[in-house]
Amino acid sequence: MNDIEFVVKKGEMLGIIGPNGSGKTTLLKCIARSIDPEGAIIVLGRSSKEYTNEEYAKIVSSMLPNWPNGFSMKSYEVVLMGCRNRACSLWWERDEDIKLVEEILNLMGIYHLSNRDFDTLSSGEQRKILIAKSLAQKTDIILLDEPVAYLDLKHKIEVMDILKALTQLGKTVIISIHEIELACSYCDKILVLNRGKIIAYGRPRDVINEDLLREVYGIEAIVKWEGDGPIIIPKTKKLKNEVVMCLK
């Protein structure tokens, strides 16, 4: 990744978009300290490298695609792990932590999954459990890699509503997301990546346009703004003859 520079303020939601392989997950991993990048990442006025692991876990929580397969735990136990950053001893499970987990599971609409084994859940259900784990850390900065992937439209909106509500409480939320229209409706700023470089950064209405979709995604589309969000209408190509020839 090259020449990456941007600022996210307290109470803002930043949506990172771009095609597959553009560097979205890598950027989140750098902020989460899963990858040690060149240059500096300043978090609350200090370099991210200056924090101890314990200090950083109290400031930044993350949901990244690194959960081990075949590691069986009850779903509520996965969420409860988010409270470990506040543990004072080996026996770290406190009544207040268990209560918090119950509240978060209810908030996310997944309390009914509490006693299900995590590895038996659908991809969408696992996504929501891992988001709940991040919320249980009670950090000021929340990093989420594709938080609405595998969810149907109803649950996408529910998750985005919760994340937006967190920003209104002063939390900073940074997400990678493929759903451009959804990102524009909820995010205060949009960061567009392609091949490890920033192509555009700013307010959604200033960033998302037909030229950008052509440059970054290689598609021809019409962009119409309705309220706070865009409607993206692809200019479809007539490929009937090409498809028939290919499949013969």
N, C-alpha and C positions, 0 to 999 in steps of 0.2 A: 504494500500500500504506500502511496506517495502523496505528499502535500495535503495531508488531511488536517484541517483546522476548522473548528466550529465551537460555538458556545451554547450551552443549554442552561437556562436560568431556573431558579427555584420556582416550582409551581407550573412548569411547562411540560408538555408532552412532545417529544420529538419522534417523528416517524422516519425510519431509514428505509428507503425503497431502492429498487434496482433489479436488473435481471439476475438469474441464477449465476453464481460465481462472481458476482460483482464486488464482494468483500463485506457484505452486511454482517454475517456471523463473525467474521474475523475481527471487525471493528468492535463488536460487543465483547468479544473475548479479550481484546486489549484493555478495554475499560474495566472488565471484571478481573483482570490480572491473571487470566488463564494463559495468556500469551504476553511475553515481555517485548514490547515494541521499542523501536528507536524513537527518540524524541520524548516529549513530556505530556502526561495527562494530568491536568490539575483538577483536583477534587476538593471542594470547599477550601480553596486557597493554598493547598499543599500538593506536592507531587504525589501521585498514587503510590510511588515506590517508597515513600517515607513512612507509610503506615505499616504497622504490624498486621499479620493476618487477622488477629482478634479485633483490632481497631477497624480494619476495613470491612469486616463482616457486620459491624454495627452501623455502617454508613451505606454500603452498597450491597444489594441483593440481586441475584441473577437467576434467570431460567434459561439455560443453554442446553443444546442437544447432546448431553453427555451422561445421561442417566444409564447406569449399567443394566444390560439385559439379563433376565433370569435371576434378578436379585429380589426375592419375594419379601414384601412387607405389606402390612395393612395400610390402606390409603391414609388413614388418620395418622399413622406413625410417620409416613413420609412428610405430611404437613407439619407434624410436631417437630421434626428435625430442623425446621426453620427457626425454632425458638432457641436453638443451642448457642446462638451468638450471645445470649444473655445469661448463660449458665454460670453459676457461682461455684459449683462443685461437680463431682462425678455424678451424683444423683441430681440431675438437672431438671427433671420433670416436676414442675410446680403446678399447683391447682390453678393458678392464674394463666399458665401456659395452656393447660388443657381446655380451660374456658375460652381462651382466645381462639384456639383451633376450632372449637365447636362453632363459635361465632363466624369465623371465616368460611367454614364449610357451608354454613347456612347462607351466608352472603353470596357465595358462588353458586348456590343451588345444587350442591353436591353432597349434602350430608348423608344422603342415602347410600353413598359409596364408601362411607367411613370404614366399614369392616370388610370390604372387598379387597382381595389381594391386588396390589398395584399392577402386577404384570398380567392380570387377567382383564384389565380395563381396555376399552377401545382407545385408539390414538387420541381422539378428542377428549375423552374422559381423563386420560393421563395428563393431557395438556392443562386441563383445569386444576387438577390436583397439584401440579408443579407450580402453577401460578399461585395457588393458595399457599404453598410452602414459601414462596418468595414474600408474600404479604405477611406471613407469620414472623418474618425477620424484623418487621417494623423499622425498616431503614428509610432514610430520606431520599435515596436514589434507587430506582428499580429498573433493572435491565431485563427485557423479555425478548427472546428470539422467536418470532412468528407466534405470538400468543393465541391467535385465532385460527391457526392452521388446523385442519380436520374438523372444524366446528361448522354446524349449519348456521344459516343466517341469523336465526333467533339468538343462538348462543354467542355468535360473534358480537352482536350488538350488546348483549348482556355483559360480556367481558369488557368491551370498550367503554361502556357506561361506568363500570366499576373503576377502570383505570383513569377515566376523566374525573371522576369524583375524588380520586386520590390526589390529583393535581390541585384540585380546589381546596384541599387540606394542606397544601404546601409541598407535596411530594414532587419529585422530578422523575418522570417516566420516559424511558428511552426504549423504543421497540423497533424491531425489523418487521416488515410486513409487505406482503405482495398485493394486498387489496388496496389499490390506489384510491378508489372512491371512498372507502371506509377511512383510510388514513387522513385524507383531506378533510373529512367531516369532523374528525376528533382531534387531530394533532395541531398544535400551535405552529410548529415548524416542520418542514419536510427537508430531508437530506437525501439527495439522489446520488447514488454511487454507480460507477461502471468501470470495470477493469481496475478496481482498486483506487480510483480517483473520484474526487467530488466533481460532479457535473453541475449541480445546482443546489442551493441552500437558501431557505427563506420561508415566507408565509406560503401556504398551499396555493392560493390564487395567483401568487407571483411566480410560482415554480412550474405548475402543471399546465402544459399547453401542447398543442399539436406538434410543434417543432421538437419539443423535448421527447415526446413519445416516439417520434420518428428517429431521433438521434440515438436514444438510449435503448429502446425496445425494438427498433426496426419495423414499426408498424405505422400504417396510415389510419388515423382515427379523427373523429370530430369531437372536440371538447366543448361541452356546454355547461355553464355554471348555473346551478339552481340553489339559492340560499348560500349555505356555507360549503357545499360540496359540488364536485363536478359530475356530470354524466358523460361517460366515455362511450362513443358509438363507433365501433370498428367499421372501416370501409372494406366490406367483404369482397374477395376476389372470386370470380367464377372459375372454379377448378374442375368442373364436371368432366371435360374431355381428358384433362391430365390424370384425374383419378381413374377413369375408365381404362386409359392406356396402361397405367401403372399396375392395375389389378388384373389385367387380362392374362 
